[in-house]
Each structure stands twice: as C-alpha cells, then as structure tokens.
Amino acid sequence: MSGFRFEATVVHWRGPSPFFFAPVPPPCGDEIKRLSTFVTYGWGMIPVEATIDGVTFSTSLFPKNESYLLPLKAKVRQKLNLTAGDTISVEMRVQPAQRR
C-alpha cells in the first residue's frame, strides 16, 4: 500500500476522551482520501502502520478537517517521551482493511 513521510506537531485533544494526535498534512490527506474507499473499515477510519524514531505501531487515522489525525498511543508517547507541541517525523503506510 501507499507510504508517506511527514513532520507534524503533536496536538492534545481535550474532548471527553483526551488523546494525543499528529495531524496529517493536507497533501498526504488528499492521497489517503483517494485510497480510502479501498481500505476503510467504516466511519472513515483508515488502518495504518506508523514509525516514529524507530518505534513502529499500528493504528487507524481519524478523518478531521479535510485531512486526518494519527492517534499516538500512550505506550508510544511514553517510550518516545512525546507530548503536545513536540515536532515529530512520521513514516506511515496505509494498510488494507482487515475484514471479518
């Protein structure tokens, strides 16, 4: 599947379930949107494998503001000592949806 590389500033969403995300830049979001009908498993979620500073993890992108947000799992953030405002380099590959 398609791969992407980008830099992002970690954001903290203070909704009912606080979480940290890396916003996907719009040019990458446009390409992901093009692939979405082939890989989404519902609600616009896009499965990906991401690597930040040598730490690889699987998650799903959330659609947001004409692009996507990459959720940063607590385990990943703790291992890399990441918090809101940090700039990160992301390598990300869109994965095929796991149909059950």
KEKE-3310 file (N, C-alpha, C; in steps of 0.2 Angstrom, whole numbers, plus 5000, padded with zeros to 4 digits):
npx = (5004:5001:5014:5020:5028:5031:5032:5026:5017:5014:4997:4986:4970:4957:4944:4930:4937:4952:4966:4981:4987:4995:4993:4990:4997:4989:4992:4996:4984:4975:4979:4978:4964:4960:4963:4955:4942:4946:4952:4946:4937:4925:4916:4925:4938:4955:4966:4983:5001:5013:5029:5039:5054:5060:5051:5038:5021:5004:4988:4973:4969:4960:4947:4948:4944:4946:4957:4967:4969:4983:4982:4992:4997:4997:5007:5017:5020:5025:5036:5044:5044:5035:5025:5012:5015:5027:5038:5037:5044:5036:5034:5023:5012:4999:4987:4979:4962:4956:4945:4931)
npy = (4994:5012:5023:5036:5051:5063:5078:5083:5092:5088:5087:5090:5083:5088:5082:5072:5060:5062:5064:5061:5067:5067:5078:5075:5081:5091:5088:5075:5070:5071:5061:5050:5051:5048:5034:5029:5023:5010:5005:5008:5003:5007:5021:5030:5027:5024:5011:5010:5008:5015:5024:5031:5039:5026:5018:5007:5006:5000:5008:5018:5030:5045:5054:5072:5089:5090:5082:5070:5063:5056:5045:5045:5032:5029:5021:5022:5036:5037:5029:5037:5049:5059:5074:5086:5099:5095:5092:5080:5067:5057:5041:5033:5020:5015:5003:4987:4985:4975:4963:4955)
npz = (5000:5000:5005:5016:5021:5034:5043:5059:5072:5088:5094:5108:5111:5120:5122:5128:5129:5132:5121:5111:5096:5079:5067:5050:5036:5023:5009:5010:5016:5005:4996:5004:5006:4993:4992:5002:5000:4997:5008:5020:5035:5040:5046:5041:5045:5043:5042:5047:5047:5057:5060:5071:5076:5076:5082:5079:5076:5075:5070:5067:5056:5060:5052:5049:5047:5033:5031:5040:5057:5066:5078:5093:5102:5120:5125:5115:5115:5128:5127:5118:5124:5121:5120:5119:5107:5103:5089:5077:5066:5054:5047:5037:5033:5023:5027:5021:5024:5038:5035:5043)
capx = (5000:5005:5018:5020:5033:5029:5033:5019:5017:5009:4992:4982:4963:4954:4937:4928:4942:4958:4971:4986:4987:4999:4989:4992:4997:4984:4994:4996:4977:4972:4981:4974:4957:4959:4964:4950:4937:4949:4955:4942:4933:4919:4916:4931:4944:4960:4971:4990:5007:5017:5035:5042:5060:5061:5045:5033:5014:4998:4983:4969:4968:4953:4946:4947:4946:4948:4963:4967:4974:4986:4982:4998:4996:5001:5013:5022:5022:5029:5043:5047:5044:5032:5019:5009:5020:5033:5038:5040:5045:5032:5034:5017:5010:4991:4986:4972:4957:4955:4938:4930)
capy = (5000:5018:5026:5043:5054:5070:5081:5086:5095:5084:5090:5086:5084:5088:5080:5068:5055:5065:5060:5065:5066:5070:5080:5073:5087:5091:5085:5067:5068:5071:5055:5045:5051:5044:5027:5027:5018:5003:5002:5010:4998:5010:5028:5034:5026:5021:5007:5012:5006:5021:5023:5037:5037:5019:5014:5006:5004:5000:5012:5020:5038:5048:5060:5078:5095:5088:5078:5065:5063:5050:5044:5042:5028:5031:5017:5025:5043:5036:5026:5042:5055:5064:5077:5091:5104:5092:5091:5073:5064:5051:5037:5029:5016:5013:4995:4985:4984:4968:4961:4949)
capz = (5000:4999:5010:5017:5026:5035:5050:5062:5079:5092:5097:5113:5111:5127:5122:5133:5130:5130:5117:5108:5089:5074:5061:5043:5031:5018:5003:5011:5017:4999:4993:5008:5004:4987:4994:5007:4998:4996:5014:5026:5038:5042:5049:5038:5048:5039:5045:5045:5052:5058:5063:5074:5079:5076:5086:5074:5079:5071:5072:5062:5056:5061:5047:5053:5044:5026:5031:5045:5063:5068:5085:5096:5108:5126:5125:5110:5118:5134:5125:5115:5129:5117:5122:5115:5105:5101:5082:5075:5059:5054:5041:5038:5027:5023:5027:5019:5030:5040:5035:5047)
cpx = (5004:5008:5019:5025:5031:5031:5026:5021:5012:5004:4988:4975:4960:4947:4936:4933:4948:4963:4976:4986:4993:4995:4993:4992:4992:4986:4994:4988:4974:4973:4978:4967:4955:4959:4958:4945:4939:4951:4951:4938:4927:4921:4922:4937:4948:4965:4978:4995:5011:5023:5037:5048:5061:5056:5040:5026:5009:4992:4978:4968:4961:4952:4944:4949:4949:4955:4962:4971:4976:4986:4989:4996:5000:5007:5019:5024:5026:5036:5047:5048:5041:5026:5017:5014:5026:5033:5041:5040:5041:5033:5028:5015:5003:4991:4979:4968:4956:4948:4937:4923)
cpy = (5006:5020:5033:5045:5061:5072:5084:5088:5091:5088:5086:5088:5083:5086:5076:5062:5059:5061:5064:5062:5069:5072:5078:5079:5086:5087:5077:5065:5067:5064:5049:5045:5047:5036:5025:5022:5011:5000:5004:5004:5001:5017:5032:5033:5022:5018:5009:5009:5013:5020:5030:5036:5030:5015:5014:5003:5004:5004:5013:5027:5040:5054:5066:5084:5094:5085:5072:5067:5057:5050:5042:5039:5030:5027:5020:5032:5042:5034:5032:5048:5060:5068:5083:5097:5101:5091:5084:5072:5058:5047:5033:5026:5014:5006:4993:4984:4976:4966:4955:4947)
cpz = (5000:5006:5010:5022:5027:5042:5053:5069:5083:5095:5103:5112:5117:5127:5128:5134:5127:5126:5113:5100:5085:5068:5054:5039:5026:5012:5004:5012:5010:4996:4997:5007:4998:4988:4999:5006:4998:5003:5020:5029:5041:5046:5047:5041:5043:5042:5043:5050:5052:5062:5065:5078:5080:5080:5081:5078:5074:5074:5067:5062:5057:5055:5051:5048:5037:5026:5037:5051:5064:5075:5088:5103:5114:5127:5121:5113:5124:5132:5122:5119:5125:5121:5117:5113:5102:5093:5081:5068:5059:5047:5042:5032:5028:5023:5024:5025:5031:5040:5039:5045)
residu = (MET:SER:GLY:PHE:ARG:PHE:GLU:ALA:THR:VAL:VAL:HIS:TRP:ARG:GLY:PRO:SER:PRO:PHE:PHE:PHE:ALA:PRO:VAL:PRO:PRO:PRO:CYS:GLY:ASP:GLU:ILE:LYS:ARG:LEU:SER:THR:PHE:VAL:THR:TYR:GLY:TRP:GLY:MET:ILE:PRO:VAL:GLU:ALA:THR:ILE:ASP:GLY:VAL:THR:PHE:SER:THR:SER:LEU:PHE:PRO:LYS:ASN:GLU:SER:TYR:LEU:LEU:PRO:LEU:LYS:ALA:LYS:VAL:ARG:GLN:LYS:LEU:ASN:LEU:THR:ALA:GLY:ASP:THR:ILE:SER:VAL:GLU:MET:ARG:VAL:GLN:PRO:ALA:GLN:ARG:ARG)
# end
